[in-house]
Amino acid sequence: MTREITSLKKIPAHSDKVWSISTHPRLPLLASVSTDKTCKIFSLDSYARLAELDDTHKRSIRSVAWKPTGNLPSLACGSFDSTISVWGKEEEDEFVEDEWSLLAVIEGHENEVKGVAWSKDGYFMASCSRDKSIWVWEADDENEEFECVSVLQEHSQDVKHVVWHPFENMLASSSYDDTIKLWKEEDDDDWACVATLKGHEGTVWCSDFEKVEMRTRLVSGSDDCTVKVWKCVDDHEHDWILESTLPQQHTRPVYSVSWSGLSGRIASIGSDGKLVVYEEGPQSDGDDDHKSKWQVVAIQELSHGVYEANCVQWATVGGKEVLITGGDDGFVNVWSIN
């Protein structure tokens, strides 16, 4: 290991478990959601709390995602009450609490919503649920009207997580059925499963795409305590391979992974509270073209004390790359990699 993880800030964000965090792609804004049924918005410049969005969901909020487009910031929250709320800011000036409005409450899922995610162009939103389905929604410019354009039901169990490709309208879903499925829009505007990735020996809790245009790779974390990297070797045929199983450090399920668009590093976090950072090494002569070699470059034990950690995301603060984590202790922690 060559790098050290240093604590920059511990934010006492919620009164109960922090399930999900999301950083805005353009603005210094951080959102977190919790079992306490609230979504909170913080400044990434000062770490001050800017807003508390509450009184909407009846049960835990499990997932949050900023919309990547639009003149004014907006976000979606997925809840165990089976609904999705969409919130937006009404004015362009200072980010103050009374300027955030509830724009829509979306219904459709039969059970708990586990994940929400926006496509790169902000045109689609995907949601996934314990009802084994993924819904693809088409959003209007004001985020007030959402039309379901497809219901995807090929998973045989609870769908835990959804994530969009950073450069195209391709969706990855992770499930209790131990698989990851890749989905794309077909010519007739319907959506189809184009690949199923099998290799984990337990629930797949999470996945994230590499932020590189010249190739398509995906990292996943699982109940089997492993982190795996998958690669698409034929874009036309949607042929995927398991490229690498990263050096195992976790002793309990891996709940969240994040692939940095800046450094290319991968971070993982999970039930053991351990935050792990991986770096890809150069290939040697004679190496298999389809294999990658990764090494562990930093570990933070007990990132949330004795509590489980649920989410991790790379972000940029003050021009420097940081990691942000959320845990069962209700804290959102910010870390630097030295």
Secondary structure, 3 states (H helix, E strand, C coil): CCCCEEEEEEEECCCCCEEEEEECCCCCEEEEEECCCCEEEEECCCCCEEEEECCCCCCCEEEEEECCCCCCCEEEEEECCCCEEEEEECCCCCCCHHHEEEEEEECCCCCCEEEEEECCCCCEEEEEECCCCEEEEEECCCCCCEEEEEEECCCCCCEEEEEECCCCCEEEEEECCCEEEEEEECCCCCEEEEEEEECCCCCEEEEEECCCCCCCEEEEEECCCCEEEEEEEECCCCEEEEEEECCCCCCCCEEEEEECCCCCCEEEEECCCCEEEEEEECCCCCCCCCCCEEEEEEEECCCCCCCCEEEEEEEEECCEEEEEEEECCCEEEEEEEC
